């Protein structure tokens, strides 16, 4: 009983393990459909076989058929319908259901297409929540103003209007009196259902804030005058108050926008959606009875993140089992205090959030520090135990341990270990992860840039990007940048000690290192991923093999001739010999985005293919169809193997397919290596 209770403490997935009693119906319907189509195929095959066997008697049969009178068309159709009445009935019911749904949607949206005048949502224009600080408003304005300034977008017809909206929004929200008057007057319809910590989402900011974000977003689609939305509003605000630090909450107001740009069809109000990269398509929250709403919404929010707790209560060797298996990502173990189940659960939620954000870089596990100290000696490697806080500090300190992806035995030792006071801020943990990520040699993508190059509230972040570098260059850059930072920090401390005037933020920045691939079969690269605005970056580089990237301001500084990276920190601090190219870096269209789906990837490939390439692709499709048809008609394994061989050869030429296939292979096949350097 004690082991079972401990297992339940470590693994909170039991909270969501309740299966619906109607799930078997879905499987039954699918199996019935499969059975119908298989039977139809078998009947077709048997009919062809009988036709071949009766070929010698075909002449006499034709004469007999001529002697028999043909049935009228009406009777023949009735006879055929009677024979297949069940499938035809299902088809008719499906078609009727679709017509009812389409008709209902058309009726409900009839009034939404009428133009309505509504003032701009200033918070949505700047992409900040309603309780944003003035500094956050100013930072958002600077970023958007640089991006949309008409002088820097001479061929953009809508940039002038967009820039004017940004300027008006900033003028209102940066002045306390104007902002207070705007909030009280309700410049937008959402004033009837105010939600200060929800980010207003519109068509113009949805992709940047939600679609390409590493965060989990809970998005509500609503209308203030709708009665159901008003009833749902208190539950929504309650979840924001409890879990606003874990997931991001946003709202789309349909008062003046029908929301046809949303990735799902709005069928009822309020509609609540969950967006996250590890989920793929958005999840829809099932609206239930009001007395069940709080618990259901709580589960919907908390199920946003994977459960990464090691079940030491059920299996005392769970840590050893995790360390000995090779994985496709390097491993990070969080040893976190937890005096009670509730405290431990809340502590692990923050790490679960980070594990979802950083899932492309690391594989995470969490465990209670005291539980590791209670393990027998043969269940925990000695060097792992030595890297933990002392047992006396198990309730006040936490540790982060970094292991390579390859399997480790009983003598497993963390490559890097750090101990810090607990509880600690989320951004302090992120700083540890940024330092560890350099050892993993991450490739530059829109997602990795958001993780590693976006400035934190406690630290400014720039990124040094090397273009197509060998591993030795990455290792040298990491080592020399570490030396550069240490030397620069010492210089700043000496100036302050001597009474010199040095700003508090002058040394408060870091420079992670990333690699950018122009072309690569397995790693994300410019040519194999979606990068429509990278040519602007290429022109600004002017042939440089490295550049500094300021993602917050959308600018880069080419580094053409650099013999050593030891002077980078002073160069950034004093902007010495750095030439910044402004507004050439789009937050997600200038960097490789490799998370596109199959249909989007195929369409992009067809648009960019030459006529010769299109002809070759068409020929390949024709050959595959012909081989597949031959294998089915003649029941020949040789034709089937030939079709499979052609398909494999074609797919092997596609980097997108190779990256997708790599995700299904065991970690021992594609185990990443670490840089030969320290942190």
Order of alpha helices (4+ residues) and beta strands (2+ residues): alpha-alpha-alpha-alpha-alpha-alpha-alpha-alpha-alpha-beta-beta-alpha-beta-beta-beta-alpha-alpha-beta-alpha-beta-alpha-alpha-beta-beta-alpha-alpha-beta-alpha-beta-alpha-beta-beta-alpha-beta-alpha-alpha-alpha-alpha
